């Protein structure tokens, strides 16, 4: 599952039947190579591949960017974190 927004292709989820697809290189075809081709064809200038399998993605040329999180006030009557 992926979608285009502005100039970025955002990859969100993939699923595999590994028993049926042995040796098909399904992970990298669906997570890297095919989205790159589609992003290029649509004129996207960025591809967000998600946070999992970071080493495998960087070995194939992905560039990482730091993520930020800001914690807000605790909910009424509860604790944060």
The first five atom37 places (N, CA, C, CB, O) and aatype in JSON, in Angstrom:
{
  "aatype": [20, 20, 20, 20, 20, 20, 20, 20, 20, 20, 20, 20, 20, 20, 20, 20, 20, 20, 20, 20, 20, 20, 20, 20, 20, 20, 20, 20, 20, 20, 20, 20, 20, 20, 20, 20, 20, 20, 20, 20, 20, 20, 20, 20, 20, 20, 20, 20, 20, 20, 20, 20, 20, 20, 20, 20, 20, 20, 20, 20, 20, 20, 20, 20, 20, 20, 20, 20, 20, 20, 20, 20, 20, 20, 20, 20, 20, 20, 20, 20, 20],
  "atom_mask": [
    [1, 1, 1, 1, 1],
    [1, 1, 1, 1, 1],
    [1, 1, 1, 1, 1],
    [1, 1, 1, 1, 1],
    [1, 1, 1, 1, 1],
    [1, 1, 1, 1, 1],
    [1, 1, 1, 1, 1],
    [1, 1, 1, 1, 1],
    [1, 1, 1, 1, 1],
    [1, 1, 1, 1, 1],
    [1, 1, 1, 1, 1],
    [1, 1, 1, 1, 1],
    [1, 1, 1, 1, 1],
    [1, 1, 1, 1, 1],
    [1, 1, 1, 1, 1],
    [1, 1, 1, 1, 1],
    [1, 1, 1, 1, 1],
    [1, 1, 1, 1, 1],
    [1, 1, 1, 1, 1],
    [1, 1, 1, 1, 1],
    [1, 1, 1, 1, 1],
    [1, 1, 1, 1, 1],
    [1, 1, 1, 1, 1],
    [1, 1, 1, 1, 1],
    [1, 1, 1, 1, 1],
    [1, 1, 1, 1, 1],
    [1, 1, 1, 1, 1],
    [1, 1, 1, 1, 1],
    [1, 1, 1, 1, 1],
    [1, 1, 1, 1, 1],
    [1, 1, 1, 1, 1],
    [1, 1, 1, 1, 1],
    [1, 1, 1, 1, 1],
    [1, 1, 1, 1, 1],
    [1, 1, 1, 1, 1],
    [1, 1, 1, 1, 1],
    [1, 1, 1, 1, 1],
    [1, 1, 1, 1, 1],
    [1, 1, 1, 1, 1],
    [1, 1, 1, 1, 1],
    [1, 1, 1, 1, 1],
    [1, 1, 1, 1, 1],
    [1, 1, 1, 1, 1],
    [1, 1, 1, 1, 1],
    [1, 1, 1, 1, 1],
    [1, 1, 1, 1, 1],
    [1, 1, 1, 1, 1],
    [1, 1, 1, 1, 1],
    [1, 1, 1, 1, 1],
    [1, 1, 1, 1, 1],
    [1, 1, 1, 1, 1],
    [1, 1, 1, 1, 1],
    [1, 1, 1, 1, 1],
    [1, 1, 1, 1, 1],
    [1, 1, 1, 1, 1],
    [1, 1, 1, 1, 1],
    [1, 1, 1, 1, 1],
    [1, 1, 1, 1, 1],
    [1, 1, 1, 1, 1],
    [1, 1, 1, 1, 1],
    [1, 1, 1, 1, 1],
    [1, 1, 1, 1, 1],
    [1, 1, 1, 1, 1],
    [1, 1, 1, 1, 1],
    [1, 1, 1, 1, 1],
    [1, 1, 1, 1, 1],
    [1, 1, 1, 1, 1],
    [1, 1, 1, 1, 1],
    [1, 1, 1, 1, 1],
    [1, 1, 1, 1, 1],
    [1, 1, 1, 1, 1],
    [1, 1, 1, 1, 1],
    [1, 1, 1, 1, 1],
    [1, 1, 1, 1, 1],
    [1, 1, 1, 1, 1],
    [1, 1, 1, 1, 1],
    [1, 1, 1, 1, 1],
    [1, 1, 1, 1, 1],
    [1, 1, 1, 1, 1],
    [1, 1, 1, 1, 1],
    [1, 1, 1, 1, 1]
  ],
  "atom_positions": [
    [[0.85, -1.17, 0.0], [0.0, 0.0, 0.0], [0.9, 1.23, 0.0], [-0.97, 0.0, 1.22], [1.72, 1.41, 0.9]],
    [[0.74, 2.05, -1.01], [1.46, 3.32, -1.01], [0.61, 4.37, -1.7], [2.83, 3.19, -1.7], [-0.32, 4.04, -2.44]],
    [[0.93, 5.61, -1.46], [0.17, 6.7, -2.06], [1.09, 7.86, -2.37], [-0.98, 7.14, -1.14], [2.18, 7.99, -1.81]],
    [[0.63, 8.7, -3.27], [1.36, 9.91, -3.65], [0.7, 11.1, -2.97], [1.4, 10.1, -5.2], [-0.52, 11.23, -2.98]],
    [[1.5, 11.96, -2.38], [1.02, 13.22, -1.83], [2.07, 14.27, -2.12], [0.73, 13.11, -0.29], [3.24, 14.11, -1.76]],
    [[1.66, 15.34, -2.78], [2.57, 16.4, -3.21], [3.64, 15.77, -4.11], [3.23, 17.14, -1.98], [3.3, 15.14, -5.11]],
    [[4.9, 15.91, -3.76], [5.97, 15.37, -4.6], [6.61, 14.13, -4.0], [7.03, 16.43, -4.83], [7.73, 13.76, -4.37]],
    [[5.91, 13.47, -3.07], [6.47, 12.31, -2.36], [5.58, 11.08, -2.53], [6.63, 12.63, -0.87], [4.36, 11.19, -2.51]],
    [[6.2, 9.93, -2.71], [5.5, 8.65, -2.67], [5.72, 8.09, -1.26], [6.02, 7.65, -3.79], [6.86, 7.94, -0.82]],
    [[4.64, 7.78, -0.57], [4.69, 7.29, 0.81], [4.33, 5.8, 0.82], [3.71, 8.09, 1.73], [3.22, 5.43, 0.45]],
    [[5.27, 4.96, 1.25], [5.04, 3.53, 1.37], [4.53, 3.25, 2.78], [6.33, 2.7, 1.07], [5.15, 3.67, 3.75]],
    [[3.4, 2.54, 2.89], [2.82, 2.29, 4.2], [2.8, 0.83, 4.61], [1.44, 2.81, 4.21], [3.06, 0.54, 5.78]],
    [[2.49, -0.1, 3.72], [2.37, -1.5, 4.14], [2.57, -2.42, 2.94], [0.99, -1.76, 4.78], [2.25, -2.06, 1.81]],
    [[3.11, -3.59, 3.21], [3.24, -4.64, 2.2], [2.88, -5.97, 2.85], [4.68, -4.68, 1.59], [2.96, -6.11, 4.07]],
    [[2.5, -6.93, 2.05], [2.2, -8.26, 2.56], [2.72, -9.3, 1.59], [0.68, -8.43, 2.79], [2.77, -9.07, 0.38]],
    [[3.1, -10.45, 2.11], [3.76, -11.46, 1.28], [3.25, -12.85, 1.61], [5.27, -11.4, 1.47], [2.9, -13.14, 2.75]],
    [[3.23, -13.69, 0.61], [2.99, -15.12, 0.79], [4.32, -15.79, 0.45], [1.79, -15.66, -0.13], [4.53, -16.24, -0.67]],
    [[5.21, -15.85, 1.43], [6.57, -16.32, 1.19], [6.64, -17.74, 0.66], [7.37, -16.22, 2.46], [7.54, -18.07, -0.12]],
    [[5.7, -18.6, 1.06], [5.72, -19.98, 0.57], [5.5, -20.05, -0.94], [4.67, -20.81, 1.3], [6.05, -20.93, -1.61]],
    [[4.69, -19.16, -1.48], [4.4, -19.17, -2.92], [5.42, -18.38, -3.73], [3.02, -18.6, -3.16], [5.52, -18.58, -4.94]],
    [[6.18, -17.51, -3.09], [7.05, -16.59, -3.83], [8.53, -16.81, -3.56], [6.69, -15.17, -3.5], [9.32, -15.87, -3.67]],
    [[8.91, -17.98, -3.22], [10.33, -18.24, -2.91], [11.22, -17.85, -4.07], [10.54, -19.71, -2.58], [11.0, -18.24, -5.21]],
    [[12.23, -17.06, -3.75], [13.21, -16.66, -4.75], [12.74, -15.56, -5.68], [13.59, -17.83, -5.55], [13.43, -15.24, -6.64]],
    [[11.58, -14.96, -5.4], [11.05, -13.92, -6.29], [11.54, -12.53, -5.88], [9.53, -13.95, -6.29], [11.22, -11.54, -6.53]],
    [[12.31, -12.47, -4.8], [12.81, -11.18, -4.3], [11.66, -10.22, -4.04], [13.81, -10.56, -5.29], [11.74, -9.02, -4.33]],
    [[10.58, -10.77, -3.49], [9.37, -9.99, -3.32], [9.54, -8.77, -2.43], [8.3, -10.86, -2.76], [8.96, -7.72, -2.72]],
    [[10.32, -8.88, -1.35], [10.46, -7.73, -0.45], [11.04, -6.53, -1.19], [11.34, -8.09, 0.75], [10.43, -5.46, -1.19]],
    [[12.19, -6.68, -1.81], [12.83, -5.53, -2.44], [12.11, -5.08, -3.7], [14.26, -5.86, -2.77], [12.15, -3.9, -4.04]],
    [[11.45, -5.99, -4.39], [10.65, -5.56, -5.54], [9.49, -4.68, -5.11], [10.12, -6.78, -6.31], [9.23, -3.65, -5.74]],
    [[8.79, -5.06, -4.03], [7.62, -4.3, -3.6], [7.96, -3.09, -2.74], [6.7, -5.2, -2.84], [7.21, -2.11, -2.74]],
    [[9.06, -3.14, -2.02], [9.4, -2.05, -1.1], [10.37, -1.05, -1.71], [9.99, -2.61, 0.17], [10.35, 0.13, -1.35]],
    [[11.21, -1.47, -2.61], [12.22, -0.56, -3.16], [12.06, -0.34, -4.65], [13.61, -1.09, -2.88], [11.75, 0.77, -5.09]],
    [[12.27, -1.37, -5.42], [12.42, -1.2, -6.87], [11.15, -0.72, -7.58], [12.86, -2.49, -7.48], [11.21, 0.24, -8.34]],
    [[10.01, -1.35, -7.34], [8.77, -0.93, -8.01], [8.31, 0.46, -7.56], [7.67, -1.95, -7.74], [7.91, 1.25, -8.41]],
    [[8.35, 0.78, -6.25], [8.0, 2.16, -5.87], [8.94, 3.21, -6.46], [7.99, 2.28, -4.36], [8.5, 4.31, -6.79]],
    [[10.21, 2.89, -6.59], [11.14, 3.84, -7.21], [10.74, 4.09, -8.66], [12.6, 3.31, -7.14], [10.71, 5.24, -9.11]],
    [[10.43, 3.03, -9.39], [10.0, 3.18, -10.79], [8.72, 4.02, -10.88], [9.77, 1.8, -11.44], [8.61, 4.89, -11.74]],
    [[7.76, 3.75, -10.0], [6.5, 4.49, -10.02], [6.71, 5.95, -9.63], [5.48, 3.84, -9.09], [6.13, 6.85, -10.25]],
    [[7.53, 6.19, -8.62], [7.81, 7.57, -8.2], [8.45, 8.35, -9.34], [8.74, 7.59, -6.96], [8.09, 9.5, -9.6]],
    [[9.39, 7.74, -10.01], [10.05, 8.38, -11.15], [9.05, 8.68, -12.27], [11.19, 7.49, -11.68], [9.07, 9.78, -12.84]],
    [[8.2, 7.72, -12.58], [7.22, 7.9, -13.65], [6.23, 9.02, -13.35], [6.47, 6.6, -13.9], [5.75, 9.68, -14.27]],
    [[5.93, 9.25, -12.07], [4.96, 10.28, -11.68], [5.63, 11.61, -11.35], [4.17, 9.8, -10.48], [4.94, 12.58, -11.0]],
    [[6.94, 11.67, -11.45], [7.64, 12.92, -11.19], [7.87, 13.23, -9.72], [6.9, 14.04, -11.79], [8.17, 14.36, -9.36]],
    [[7.73, 12.22, -8.86], [7.98, 12.44, -7.44], [9.46, 12.73, -7.21], [7.52, 11.22, -6.59], [10.32, 12.19, -7.9]],
    [[9.73, 13.58, -6.24], [11.13, 13.91, -5.93], [11.59, 13.27, -4.63], [11.3, 15.41, -5.85], [12.76, 13.39, -4.26]],
    [[10.68, 12.58, -3.93], [11.04, 11.91, -2.69], [10.23, 10.62, -2.56], [10.81, 12.83, -1.46], [9.13, 10.5, -3.09]],
    [[10.81, 9.68, -1.85], [10.18, 8.38, -1.61], [10.37, 8.05, -0.14], [10.78, 7.26, -2.54], [11.5, 7.88, 0.31]],
    [[9.28, 7.97, 0.61], [9.35, 7.64, 2.03], [9.11, 6.15, 2.17], [8.3, 8.46, 2.86], [8.0, 5.67, 1.95]],
    [[10.16, 5.4, 2.54], [10.1, 3.94, 2.57], [9.72, 3.36, 3.93], [11.41, 3.38, 2.15], [9.64, 2.14, 4.05]],
    [[9.5, 4.18, 4.94], [9.18, 3.68, 6.26], [10.42, 3.48, 7.1], [8.42, 2.38, 6.16], [11.54, 3.71, 6.64]],
    [[10.22, 3.06, 8.34], [11.32, 2.99, 9.3], [11.89, 1.58, 9.5], [10.88, 3.53, 10.61], [12.92, 1.44, 10.15]],
    [[11.25, 0.57, 8.98], [11.74, -0.8, 9.16], [12.81, -1.14, 8.14], [10.58, -1.8, 9.06], [12.91, -0.5, 7.09]],
    [[13.6, -2.14, 8.44], [14.64, -2.65, 7.53], [15.59, -1.54, 7.07], [14.0, -3.31, 6.31], [15.96, -1.48, 5.89]],
    [[15.97, -0.69, 7.99], [16.79, 0.47, 7.66], [18.11, 0.09, 6.99], [17.07, 1.27, 8.9], [18.5, 0.7, 6.0]],
    [[18.79, -0.9, 7.53], [20.09, -1.28, 6.96], [19.95, -1.76, 5.51], [20.74, -2.39, 7.8], [20.73, -1.36, 4.64]],
    [[18.96, -2.59, 5.25], [18.76, -3.09, 3.89], [18.47, -1.94, 2.93], [17.61, -4.11, 3.85], [18.94, -1.96, 1.79]],
    [[17.71, -0.97, 3.37], [17.38, 0.16, 2.5], [18.59, 1.07, 2.26], [16.24, 0.97, 3.1], [18.81, 1.53, 1.14]],
    [[19.36, 1.32, 3.31], [20.53, 2.19, 3.12], [21.6, 1.49, 2.28], [21.12, 2.6, 4.47], [22.34, 2.16, 1.56]],
    [[21.7, 0.18, 2.36], [22.65, -0.54, 1.51], [22.29, -0.41, 0.03], [22.71, -2.02, 1.9], [23.14, -0.57, -0.84]],
    [[21.03, -0.11, -0.25], [20.58, 0.05, -1.63], [20.46, 1.52, -2.03], [19.23, -0.63, -1.81], [19.86, 1.85, -3.05]],
    [[21.04, 2.41, -1.22], [21.13, 3.81, -1.6], [20.16, 4.75, -0.92], [20.93, 3.92, -3.02], [20.2, 5.95, -1.19]],
    [[19.3, 4.26, -0.03], [18.39, 5.16, 0.67], [19.17, 6.09, 1.58], [17.34, 4.36, 1.49], [20.19, 5.71, 2.16]],
    [[18.69, 7.3, 1.7], [19.29, 8.29, 2.59], [18.31, 8.5, 3.74], [19.59, 9.65, 1.84], [17.11, 8.68, 3.52]],
    [[18.82, 8.47, 4.96], [17.95, 8.61, 6.13], [17.83, 10.07, 6.54], [18.47, 7.77, 7.29], [18.7, 10.9, 6.25]],
    [[16.76, 10.36, 7.23], [16.53, 11.69, 7.8], [16.02, 11.5, 9.21], [15.52, 12.54, 6.92], [15.22, 10.6, 9.46]],
    [[16.45, 12.34, 10.14], [16.0, 12.18, 11.53], [14.51, 12.48, 11.66], [16.8, 13.1, 12.46], [13.95, 13.3, 10.93]],
    [[13.88, 11.79, 12.59], [12.48, 12.03, 12.89], [12.39, 12.75, 14.23], [11.68, 10.69, 12.92], [13.26, 12.61, 15.09]],
    [[11.34, 13.49, 14.4], [11.14, 14.25, 15.63], [9.8, 13.87, 16.26], [11.19, 15.77, 15.36], [8.85, 13.51, 15.56]],
    [[9.76, 13.94, 17.57], [8.51, 13.73, 18.3], [8.46, 14.74, 19.43], [8.39, 12.27, 18.83], [9.47, 15.0, 20.09]],
    [[7.31, 15.29, 19.66], [7.12, 16.23, 20.76], [6.0, 15.68, 21.62], [6.79, 17.68, 20.25], [4.89, 15.42, 21.16]],
    [[6.32, 15.52, 22.89], [5.31, 15.0, 23.8], [4.52, 16.16, 24.37], [5.97, 14.17, 24.94], [5.09, 17.16, 24.8]],
    [[3.22, 16.03, 24.35], [2.35, 17.07, 24.88], [2.08, 16.87, 26.35], [1.05, 17.1, 24.11], [2.69, 16.03, 27.01]],
    [[1.17, 17.65, 26.86], [0.77, 17.55, 28.26], [0.08, 16.22, 28.49], [-0.16, 18.74, 28.66], [-0.57, 15.69, 27.59]],
    [[0.21, 15.67, 29.71], [-0.48, 14.41, 29.99], [-2.0, 14.58, 29.87], [-0.11, 13.9, 31.41], [-2.52, 15.68, 30.1]],
    [[-2.7, 13.52, 29.52], [-4.15, 13.62, 29.42], [-4.77, 13.9, 30.79], [-4.74, 12.32, 28.83], [-4.19, 13.53, 31.81]],
    [[-5.92, 14.53, 30.82], [-6.56, 14.81, 32.11], [-6.77, 13.52, 32.9], [-7.91, 15.52, 31.9], [-7.33, 12.55, 32.39]],
    [[-6.33, 13.52, 34.14], [-6.51, 12.37, 35.01], [-5.59, 11.2, 34.7], [-7.89, 11.92, 34.93], [-5.76, 10.13, 35.29]],
    [[-4.64, 11.36, 33.81], [-3.76, 10.25, 33.45], [-2.31, 10.66, 33.4], [-4.16, 9.68, 32.12], [-1.96, 11.82, 33.62]],
    [[-1.46, 9.69, 33.12], [-0.03, 9.94, 33.0], [0.37, 9.82, 31.55], [0.78, 8.95, 33.87], [-0.28, 9.13, 30.77]],
    [[1.45, 10.5, 31.21], [1.98, 10.33, 29.86], [3.02, 9.24, 29.89], [2.59, 11.65, 29.32], [3.59, 8.92, 30.93]],
    [[3.27, 8.65, 28.71], [4.34, 7.69, 28.53], [4.13, 6.43, 29.24], [5.6, 8.24, 28.94], [4.97, 5.53, 29.16]]
  ]
}
